[in-house]
Every structure is written in C-alpha cells, then in structure tokens.
Amino acid sequence: MFTGIIEELGRVASIEKHASGARLEIECRTVLGDSKLGSSIAVNGVCLTAVGLRSNGFSADLAPETLERSSLGDLAAGMPVNLERPMALGARLSGHIVQGHVDGTGTLESLRELGNGNWELLVRVPQDMEQLLVYKGSICIDGISLTIASVEGNLVRVAIIPHTYSATNLSALQPGARINLEADVLAKHVKKLMESMSLR
C-alpha cells in the first residue's frame, strides 16, 4: 500500500523487452534505504517487485499484464520516473490510499502554467473510469496523489502546486503522453456494491 507522495525522482537506466514482458532497470538512491530483495517499489504508480538491488538502483520484471495495463512499456533510458516505497504501519497518510494497481492509462491533454509555479493538468481518462471520479475526490496520476478540481465527461482537471511540479516527472511530460491512472479504492468498492444491489 502506498500514499501517492513521491519520495524520489529516479531515472530509467534501461528497459529490455522480450517475448513475454520486460526487465526494467532504475537508477535511484532514496527508495533503496530500507529496501531488500523482493521489496515493493511503486514506479509511476505501478507496484513492482525489486528483483535486483545495487548501490545506485534496482531492477524489476514487468509482466505482460503490467505492460498492457500501464504506460511502463513507453519508458526509455534517461526518462524520469516517480518512486515511492510502501507506507510503513503507523506512518502518517499524507496522500490517500494507493494500491499501485493501475486501472488504466489516460492521455495528457494539456499542462498549463497558471503563474507563481502553479500548473493545471488536464487528462482524458478511459470511459470505464468516469463513474469512479468525483469533484474534490482523489486520483493517482503516475503515482502522484492529486485532488480532482473538475470532471467534465472523460476530462479530469487537477491543480499542481510548485513542489509537486518540481519533485515529480510532470515537467517532462508532453501532450499526448500516456499516464498511469488509479481511482480511489473506496470508489471502486462502492461502485461494485451498488452494481450488486441493482441486480437483486
């Protein structure tokens, strides 16, 4: 379980694709602090297992499902990635509950500067996620816990403060980029409950 508060901006050292999946190598330092072989580390919001640890990074295997469901297959050497270790029991929950189980990818429509280091992010989300998103609700975008400023059909708008812009990969994104999305797990449970009740 994660919180969507990015701990470190890492870099892709390499991504090696093969017939069934891929091997991702990440350069980083902070998230290695108490990590060990088999530890979970969220990369752009996707929970991955560290299968190799080095003094300056880690490696993780990407299953075909991960490549299909997320944007990790779009990564290339040198690209920045958002990194977060799992939440420690008893720690403060600064963002919101994030599982690292990406629901799908959205498309970055625009990233507009508002002044004083503030930005406005507009994302086109998949149709099957629309019912899970509400005004002032939480959404995880590329692993970042953000608050929804508006929802108009399948367009979601969020505000980005200066710290978030400088501490994450957002400044490297261009319109048209695929980005990982995870809806609030509470919204998913409520939707499932309501659907089961309507079938009775």
MODA-V155557 format. One record per pair of residues at least 6 apart in sequence whose ideal C-beta (glycine too) atoms are under 6 Angstrom apart, sorted by the first residue. I is the first residue (numbers start at 1). J is the second residue. Records with the same first field share a line. If there is no record, write none. Layout:
I = J / J
This chain:
1 = 86 / 87
2 = 42 / 84 / 86 / 98 / 100
3 = 87 / 93 / 94 / 95
4 = 95 / 98 / 140 / 144 / 145
5 = 94 / 95
6 = 82 / 84 / 167 / 168
7 = 30 / 31 / 83 / 84
8 = 28 / 30 / 31 / 83
9 = 80
10 = 26 / 27 / 28 / 81 / 83
11 = 27 / 80
12 = 75 / 77 / 79
13 = 25 / 27
14 = 25 / 77
15 = 22 / 24 / 75
16 = 23
20 = 64
21 = 62 / 63 / 64
22 = 62
23 = 61
24 = 60 / 62
25 = 59
26 = 57 / 58
27 = 56 / 57
28 = 57 / 83
31 = 41 / 83 / 85
35 = 50
39 = 50
40 = 47 / 86
41 = 48 / 50
42 = 84 / 100 / 143
43 = 81
44 = 81 / 82 / 142 / 143 / 180
45 = 102 / 140 / 142 / 143 / 180 / 182
46 = 70 / 72 / 102
47 = 100
48 = 60
50 = 58
51 = 59 / 60 / 61
52 = 59
62 = 72
67 = 73
69 = 102
70 = 102 / 180
71 = 105 / 178 / 180
74 = 178
80 = 169 / 172
82 = 142 / 143 / 168 / 169
95 = 145
96 = 138 / 145
97 = 185
98 = 140
99 = 185
102 = 180 / 182
103 = 129 / 181 / 182 / 183
104 = 126 / 181
105 = 178
106 = 123 / 124 / 125 / 179 / 181
107 = 124
108 = 173 / 175 / 177 / 179
109 = 122 / 124
110 = 122 / 175
111 = 119 / 121
112 = 120
113 = 119
114 = 120
117 = 162
119 = 160 / 165
121 = 158 / 160
122 = 157
123 = 156
124 = 154 / 155
125 = 154 / 156
127 = 154
129 = 183
130 = 154
132 = 183 / 187
133 = 148 / 151 / 156
137 = 148 / 184
138 = 184
139 = 146 / 148
140 = 182
141 = 179
142 = 179 / 180
144 = 168
146 = 158
148 = 156
149 = 157 / 158 / 159
150 = 157
165 = 171
